[in-house]
Amino acid sequence: MRKWKRDYLLKNKLNKNSSWKSDKGFTLVELLASIALLSVVILLAGSVHIFGQKQFISQTESASQANDMSYALSVMSRDLRKEAFLDVTVEGNTIKILGDPVFEKEGQRLLKNGNTLSSSINDMTVNRSDEDRSLEIVLRSSRSQTQQKEYRTTIYFRR
């Protein structure tokens, strides 16, 4: 009898553990709570990622703008230093050498002999100083993604 009782109890215990009504598993409320927590974590991680992307784009645009402006000022400095001070004249947004326009601002572009040096110029100011025999060139950027920046150089003529 004992053997039968023991076998019966073991079978019932095994059947209870494998039944559909056991307490193991998740309830619907637990599942919804875990999904809600997971979605909050994913949302936070996504916002950090988006912020990083925007920062990268902004910094890339700013670096590109600085590169364009310094290249334009470098070309202008190199070409103007080859000329005599008296051969260089300034009329508004145009720098002329021997009466021919060499550097001019047209719209948002800075042109050298009709070819585009930079396409993001908001303003160009050229100040000629007869006392110092110099030209001060100020370029202001116009790219929409970055804040407006100012780039300047002063060219001193030797002859």
Contacts in CASP RR format, 6 or more apart in sequence:
PFRMAT RR
TARGET T0000
AUTHOR 0000-0000-0000
METHOD contacts of the structure
MODEL  1
MRKWKRDYLLKNKLNKNSSWKSDKGFTLVELLASIALLSVVILLAGSVHI
FGQKQFISQTESASQANDMSYALSVMSRDLRKEAFLDVTVEGNTIKILGD
PVFEKEGQRLLKNGNTLSSSINDMTVNRSDEDRSLEIVLRSSRSQTQQKE
YRTTIYFRR
16 22 0 8 1.000
26 34 0 8 1.000
57 145 0 8 1.000
58 145 0 8 1.000
58 146 0 8 1.000
61 143 0 8 1.000
61 145 0 8 1.000
61 146 0 8 1.000
62 146 0 8 1.000
62 149 0 8 1.000
65 120 0 8 1.000
65 141 0 8 1.000
65 143 0 8 1.000
65 146 0 8 1.000
65 149 0 8 1.000
66 149 0 8 1.000
66 151 0 8 1.000
68 118 0 8 1.000
68 119 0 8 1.000
68 120 0 8 1.000
69 118 0 8 1.000
69 139 0 8 1.000
69 141 0 8 1.000
69 149 0 8 1.000
69 151 0 8 1.000
70 151 0 8 1.000
71 117 0 8 1.000
71 118 0 8 1.000
72 110 0 8 1.000
72 117 0 8 1.000
72 118 0 8 1.000
72 121 0 8 1.000
72 139 0 8 1.000
73 137 0 8 1.000
73 139 0 8 1.000
73 151 0 8 1.000
73 152 0 8 1.000
73 153 0 8 1.000
75 112 0 8 1.000
75 117 0 8 1.000
76 95 0 8 1.000
76 103 0 8 1.000
76 112 0 8 1.000
76 117 0 8 1.000
76 137 0 8 1.000
76 153 0 8 1.000
76 155 0 8 1.000
77 153 0 8 1.000
77 155 0 8 1.000
79 102 0 8 1.000
79 103 0 8 1.000
79 112 0 8 1.000
80 88 0 8 1.000
80 95 0 8 1.000
80 97 0 8 1.000
80 135 0 8 1.000
80 155 0 8 1.000
80 157 0 8 1.000
81 155 0 8 1.000
81 157 0 8 1.000
81 158 0 8 1.000
83 97 0 8 1.000
83 157 0 8 1.000
84 157 0 8 1.000
84 159 0 8 1.000
85 133 0 8 1.000
85 157 0 8 1.000
85 159 0 8 1.000
87 97 0 8 1.000
87 98 0 8 1.000
88 95 0 8 1.000
88 96 0 8 1.000
88 97 0 8 1.000
88 128 0 8 1.000
88 135 0 8 1.000
88 157 0 8 1.000
89 95 0 8 1.000
89 96 0 8 1.000
89 97 0 8 1.000
89 99 0 8 1.000
89 128 0 8 1.000
90 96 0 8 1.000
90 126 0 8 1.000
90 127 0 8 1.000
90 128 0 8 1.000
90 135 0 8 1.000
92 126 0 8 1.000
93 104 0 8 1.000
93 105 0 8 1.000
93 124 0 8 1.000
93 126 0 8 1.000
94 101 0 8 1.000
94 103 0 8 1.000
94 104 0 8 1.000
94 105 0 8 1.000
95 101 0 8 1.000
95 102 0 8 1.000
95 103 0 8 1.000
95 104 0 8 1.000
95 126 0 8 1.000
95 135 0 8 1.000
96 102 0 8 1.000
102 112 0 8 1.000
102 113 0 8 1.000
103 110 0 8 1.000
103 111 0 8 1.000
103 112 0 8 1.000
103 117 0 8 1.000
104 110 0 8 1.000
104 111 0 8 1.000
104 114 0 8 1.000
105 111 0 8 1.000
105 121 0 8 1.000
105 123 0 8 1.000
105 124 0 8 1.000
107 121 0 8 1.000
108 119 0 8 1.000
108 120 0 8 1.000
108 121 0 8 1.000
108 122 0 8 1.000
108 142 0 8 1.000
109 116 0 8 1.000
109 117 0 8 1.000
109 118 0 8 1.000
109 119 0 8 1.000
109 121 0 8 1.000
110 116 0 8 1.000
110 117 0 8 1.000
110 118 0 8 1.000
110 119 0 8 1.000
110 121 0 8 1.000
110 124 0 8 1.000
110 139 0 8 1.000
111 117 0 8 1.000
118 139 0 8 1.000
120 141 0 8 1.000
120 142 0 8 1.000
120 143 0 8 1.000
121 139 0 8 1.000
121 140 0 8 1.000
121 141 0 8 1.000
121 142 0 8 1.000
122 140 0 8 1.000
122 141 0 8 1.000
122 142 0 8 1.000
122 148 0 8 1.000
123 138 0 8 1.000
123 139 0 8 1.000
123 140 0 8 1.000
123 142 0 8 1.000
124 137 0 8 1.000
124 138 0 8 1.000
124 139 0 8 1.000
124 140 0 8 1.000
125 136 0 8 1.000
125 137 0 8 1.000
125 138 0 8 1.000
126 135 0 8 1.000
126 136 0 8 1.000
126 137 0 8 1.000
126 138 0 8 1.000
127 135 0 8 1.000
127 136 0 8 1.000
127 138 0 8 1.000
128 134 0 8 1.000
128 135 0 8 1.000
129 135 0 8 1.000
129 136 0 8 1.000
132 156 0 8 1.000
133 156 0 8 1.000
133 157 0 8 1.000
134 154 0 8 1.000
134 155 0 8 1.000
134 156 0 8 1.000
134 157 0 8 1.000
135 154 0 8 1.000
135 155 0 8 1.000
135 157 0 8 1.000
136 152 0 8 1.000
136 153 0 8 1.000
136 154 0 8 1.000
136 155 0 8 1.000
137 152 0 8 1.000
137 153 0 8 1.000
137 154 0 8 1.000
137 155 0 8 1.000
138 150 0 8 1.000
138 151 0 8 1.000
138 152 0 8 1.000
139 150 0 8 1.000
139 151 0 8 1.000
139 152 0 8 1.000
140 148 0 8 1.000
140 149 0 8 1.000
140 150 0 8 1.000
140 151 0 8 1.000
141 148 0 8 1.000
141 149 0 8 1.000
141 150 0 8 1.000
141 151 0 8 1.000
142 148 0 8 1.000
END
